[in-house]
Amino acid sequence: MTSIEDVAVATGVSTATVSRALRGLAGVSEGTRARVLSAAQELGYVPSSAASGLASGRTMAMGVLLPSIERWYFSAVLEGVDRQLRAAGYDLIVFSLGGRGANRERVFHRSILRKRIDALLVMCMELTEEEHRSLRELESPTVVVGGSVQGVRHVGIDDRVAVRDAVEHLISLGHTKIGHVRGSGSDGLYFEVPRIREESFLETMASRGLPVRSEWCVFGDFRFNESKHAVTQMLSTVAERPTALFCSSDEMAFGALTAATELRIRVPEELSVIGIDDHEFAEPMGLTTVRQVPEEQGAFAADLLLGELEGRTPLQCPPTQPHTLVERASTGPAPS
């Protein structure tokens, strides 16, 4: 089995330097870090989290608590977290609620509170007061990704501004009859994101003096099938159709595009559609969207927690992650 000493010999540096390079710590030049990582991969060296834990008194594992694994955003964040933890010699433990709040107490109290982890990353969930108290008692570093939670550090885009940018794009194209495909909390698992996005849609429309018609605002639950059904029903029954739809996620936008296609409504000549995320299918489907990069959000959050565990100065207020408007074929000028 390859040892850390083998990697040190292969790169001509000390074992301490190899250890720091593999854990992503400061004090190692980028050139040396690259040589160490390359040699470790070629030699098949795997850092021993157990050995590291004996020296530090830690478990060398970080937990991620998420509503479900099936959603694109959650799995993408996990990719970024896992990438950083592997480089630092940490294990990743995923606590999934399986999409149902009923599983919450078992996962949180029987698993997370057993001191199996050194830090916790929470995705898109509002914590109860009891859970807040339990985390404070654990004194484990915690950060939330994808939706702010009161009293806990948050990593994510500015959802309010992202929505405003999306709706303003439609308005700039001459659209005044704009509908909304919204998401909401499923089984009490989500909290801030759907509320903020809906509020921002209403605020942006009001700031431009544009009416919001309730019959054009439908519930898509952040899912393809639900949004397709809701948009199909709306477009088939309203006396007057909207000329554009803002969808609070790309997956709901995909449902809206499919509904329009099946109803033979031309996009974007008769209906423009915009989403948020830049999902991996957004480009092949020609969807205009507001891009965020969940992998980088996960990596940033993991680095923040690792820095605190390693004794580096923690970032108490992580900067807002970037978002970008990406124009594609699904939006165009409002029909005259």
N, C-alpha and C positions, 0 to 999 in steps of 0.2 A: 504494500500500500504506500502510495506517495505521501511523504511528510512535508511539513513546512520547511524543514531543513533542505530537502531536495529542491524546492522552489528557490530557496536562498542561494544554493550553490549554482543553479542554472542561470540566475540573474546577476550573481556577483554582489548581492547586498545582504545585509544582516537579516536574521529571522524577525527581529523587531520591525524592520522596515517592511518586510513582506506582510506581516500581520497588519500594520497600519494601512498599507496599500489595499489589501483585500477587504478591510473594514471601512474603507472610504474616509479615513481620518485625515486631518490636516498634517502638514509637515512632510509630505511626499510630493516630489515634482510630478508633473503630468507624464513626462517621459518614463520615469521610473515606474509609476503606477501602471502605465500601459504595458511595460515589459513584464511586470509581475503578473498582471492579469492574463497576459498571453501565455506565459510559461505555466501558470497554474492550470489553464485550460488544456494546454498540450500534454501536460503530465498527468492530468486527471485528478488534481488535488482538490479535495473537498474540505473546507474548514470544519472543525469539530465544534459544534455549538455546545456540546457537553463540557469539553475542556475549557472553553472560554467562560462558561457559566461558573465552573468551579473557582476560577480566579477572580471573578467579579461578584459572585453571589447572586447573579441573575439567572433567569431561565433561558436567556438568549432566544426568546420567542416574542413575537408581536401579534396581537390579536386584531382581527378586523370583524366588526359586527355590522351585518347588512341585512336588509329585508329579504332578499332573495338573490340567487346567483344568476338567474335566467336573463335578467335585463342587461342590455348592451352596456349601459353606463356603468353599472356595478362591476361587470367583468372587466371592462376597460380600466377602471381605477385599480382593480386588483392586479392587473398586469404591471402597472407602474409601481405599486407597492412591492410586489414580489421581486421585481428587478433590483430595487435598491436593497432589499433585505438579503437577497442572495449574495450581493457584492459585499455586504457587511458581515456575513456569516451568521445571520439571524434566520430562525425558522418563522414561517407564516402559519398562523392558526386561524381558520375562518369559522366564524360563528354565524350561521345563517338561520333566520327565522322561518325560512321556507315559505315566505309570502303570507304568513298568518300570524297575527299578534298573539294568538293563544299559546304559541311556542316560546313566547318572550321570556316568561319567568324561568322556565327550565334552562334556556340558553344563558340568560344573564346571571342568575343567581347560582346555578349549580356548576356552571362551567367557568365563566369569567372570574367569579369571585373566589375560585380555588387557588388563586395566585399562580396560575399556569403561564401568565404572560408578564412581560415587563412594561408594556405600553398598549394602549388601545386606540384604534382608529374606527370611528363610527361613520356610517354612510347614510345620509338622507333620513335621519330619524330624530324625532323629538324624544328626549329622555324624560322619564318621570322624575318627580322629586326624590323618590326613594332610590332610583338608580343614580341620580346625581350624588346623593349622600353616600351611597356605596362606593362610588368612584373616588370621592374625596377621602374616604376612610382607607382605601387601598393606596392612595398617594401615588398612583401610576399615571404617567403623562398620558393625556388624552387629546385628540383632535378630531374634529368633524369635517367630512368632505362632502360637498354637494348640497348643503343646506344648513344654514346656521342654527345653532342651539344656544340658548341663553346661558352665558357663563362658561362656555367652552370655545376654545379657539376654532376658527373656521377657515377652510381652504376651498375656494371655488370662485366662479365668475360673479360679476355683479349682475344678477338676474334681472333686476329692474332696468338697468341700462341696456342689457342685451335685448329685452323685449321692446323697449322703446326704439332701438335701432331697426329691429325687424319691421315694426309697424310703420315707422317713418319711411322705410324703403317703399312700402306699398303706397303710402300717401304721396311720395315723390313721383310715383308713376301715374298719379291722377286718380287713384282709388279713394272713394269716399264711402262705399258700401262694403264694409269689411266685417267678416264674421270671425268667430274665435272657436277653435277646437281646444278645449281645456282639459287638464288633468286634475286629479284630486287625490286625497289620501285613501289608500285601500287598507281596510282593517286597522286604521289608526297608525300606519307605519310611516307615512310621509307627513311633512309638516310645512316647512317654510316655502319650498320651491313653488309648488302649484299656487299657493296663495299669493306670493309675490308676483308671479307671472301674470295672474289674472288681474291683480290690482294695477300693475304697470300697463297692461293693455287698456284698461278702462281710463287710467290717468292720461295716457297718450292720446286716446281718442277725444277725451274731454278737452285737453289742451289745444286741440285743433278744431274744436267746435263741431265734431262729427258725432252723430247719434250712434248709440249702440242698441241694436235691435235684439231682443231676447231670443227671437225665433232663429237668429243666425248664430247663436252661441250654444254649442252642444258639448256634451261630455264624452271624452274619448279614453279616459283612464290610462293615458300613456301607453296604450296598446294599439296594435294594427287593426285587429278584428273589431274592437269596440268602436274605434274612430271611423272605420269604413262603414259600419252599420249606421252610426249616428249621422254621418255626413250624407250617406245615401238617402236616409229618411228625410233629412232637412232639405236637401236639394230637390227632392221629389215632391215635397208637399207645400213649400212656401209659395205664396203668391208672387213674390219677387225674390230673385236669387241675389246673393251678394256677388260682387265681382272679384273679391279676394278673400282668402282665409289665412289668418295667422294661427298656426298650430303650436302649442306649447312644447312639442317635442317632434323630432324627425319621424319617429315611429308612427305618431298620429298623422303626420303629414303624408306618410306613405299610404295610410288608409284613405286619406282624403283624395289623393291622386288616383288611387284605384277606383274609388267611388265615382269620380268624375269620368274616368275612362269608360266604366261600365254604363254610365248614363249618357255617353257620347257628348259630354261637355268638353269643349276644346280647352286645353291648357297650353299657353296662358291667354289665348285669344278671348275666351269667355270667362275664365276663372284663373286667377293667380293664386299660388300656394307657397307659403314660406314656413320654415320650421326653425328649430333650435337644436343644435348638437353637432352637426356634420357627421352623422352616423356613417359607417363604412359603406352603406348602400346609397348614400345621398348623391354621390357623384354619378354612379351609373344610372340612377333614376332621374338625373337632371334637376335635383331639388335645390332651389335657393334656400340658404339657411344661415344661421349664425353659428359659427364654428367655436366649439370649445374643445380642449384636449384633455379628456379625463385621465389618460395615462400619466401625463405630466402633473396633474393635480395629485394623483396618488403618490407619485415619486416625490413631489415636494413635501407632502404631508409625512411620508415615511422618513425623509431626511430631517424634517423638523423634530420628529420624535427621537430618531437616532442621535441627533445632536444633543438633545437634552439628556439622554441616557449616557452618552459619552462624556458629559460634563462640559460641553460647549455652551456658549451663551444661547439660551432659548429665544426664539422669536415669539413674542407675546401676541403680536398682531400681524399675522402673515399678510403680505400684500395681495390684493385681488388678482386672480389669475386672468389672463387675457382672453378676449373673444374677438372674432372678426366676421364681418358680413361677407358671405361668399355668394355671388350672383351666378345663377345658372338658368336653365331654360324654363323653370316653372313659374317665373314671374315676368310680367310684361305690362305695357301700358293698359290703362283701364279702357274697356270697350266704349265707344262713343254711342 
